[in-house]
């Protein structure tokens, strides 16, 4: 049976990236008074979670503005996220983030019951601070190709929409 972790409510929720653009690792960290959970995530997962949070909270009363939390150092992920989801509980006026562990790459027959699941309950103001920081991190990466939307490396980019024949710099 997978490890289930719940932070209800979380004291702090951080998002961060380590490394140079193009070679960064992204992390989400939930903390309360005596424990922390650090999850390795993909850049696209950070972006999707942040965009979804902004969409869900649009028009909601979120409370006083909060600054973003920072990752604890050194960063040691507990596991890699496979699936991430976000929902709003209007009765509690809380956001819940649900993360499920990704199976190991070489384990094609992984039993979902053996994967860890985390539920992190977040105040709306915390979630908006997280979203702002996440979108800032995502936007600070490599520039995107105006033709295909894929990242352009410092040495150039062979655009698939141009059949890889014409590099874009």
N, C-alpha and C positions, 0 to 999 in steps of 0.2 A: 504494500500500500504506500502510495506517495506521501510525502510530507506536506501537510496543509498548514499554512501560516496565515494568521489574520492579524492585522493592525487595525483596531477599532476603538478610537480613531488613531491615526498615525500622528506623531508629533512633528516630524519633518519628512518631506519628500523632495529628493534631489535628483537632478539629471546632469550628466556631465560626459565629457569626451576626453580621451587621452590619446595623444599621438598627433602626427601631422595630417592635414587634410589629404584624403585619399588612402590613408592608413590609420584612421582613427578607430578606436573602440568606444562604443557608447554604453553608458550604464545608467540604471535607475536604482536609487537607494531609498528604502523606507526605514525610518528609525523611530523608536520610542525610548523611554527611559533606560531600558536595560538590554535592548536587543536591536539588531539591524539586519536587513536583508538587502543584498546587492545583486542585481540581475544584469547580466550582459544582454544587450539588445542591439538590434539593427538600427541604423540611421533612419530608415523608412518607418520603423515602428515608433520611434520618437516623434517623427513628423506627423504620422497618422494620429497618435494619441493626443498630441498637442492641438492639432486642428480639430479633432473631435471634441476635445474639452471646450475650446472656444465656441464651437457650434452649439453644444449642449447648454452652455452657461449664458449664451446670448439672451439678454432680457431678464436673467435671474438676478436677484439681489445677492451679492457675493460677500458683503461685509467689508471691513477695512482692508486696504491694499497691503500685501505682504511682499517682502523681498524673497528671492529664490534661495533655497537651501543649497549648501555646497556638499559635494561628495566627501566622505571621510577618506583620509589617506593612511596608509597605502590602500589602493582599490583592489579588493580581492572578491571577484564575483562568486556567489554561492551556486549559481547555475545560469544557463542561457535560456532566454524566453523563446518559446515557440509561438504561442498565441497570446495576444494582449486584447483586453476588452475594457470598455468604460461605460458606466451607466450612472444615471442620476436617480437618487431616492428623494422625491420631492417632499415626502413626509418628514424625513430626517434632515432635509436640506444638506445632503452629503453626496459626494461623488464616490463611486466604488471603482477601483481599477482591479481587474482580475487578470493575473498572469499565470500561464501554465508553462512548465518546463518543456524544453525541446528535447526529444529523444536524441541520444548520441547518433552521429552520422552513420556509423556502421551498424546500428541496431534498427533494422528495417521493420522488425516485428515487435517493437516496444509496446508494452501494455500501458495504455493511458492511465490505468489505476496505479501504476508504479511511478508516475511522474509527479513532481511537486506542483502545488497550486498555491498561489498567494492572493489574498484579498486585502486590499489596502483602502481604508475609508479615509477620505480627504475632505477638508472644508473647501468650499468653492474658491475662496481667496487663495488658499494654498495651491489649488489646481491651476488657477490662472497664472500664478507666479511660475509654476512648473512649466506651463504651456509657453509663456513668454521666453523663458530661458531655453527651452527645447527648440523653439523656432529660431531663436538667435543662433544656437549651436549649429543647427541644420543649415542655416543661411550663411554661416561663416566658412563653409567648406569650399570645395572646388567650384568654379563657375560651371554653369550648365550650357550645353550646346543649344543654340537657338533653333536648330533644325530638328534634332531628335530628343533633346531634353536630358541626355546622359551627361555625366560629369566629364569635363575636359581636364586631362592630366597636364602638368607643366610642360611635358615634352610634346603635347599635341593630342589629337583625337581623330581616330578613323571612324567617321560617322556612318552608322549602318544605313541611314536613309540615303546616303550618297554611295551606297554599295561598297563602302570602305575604300573607295578609290581616291577620294579627295580629303586630305587631312584638314581639319579645322583648328586654328590656333587662336 
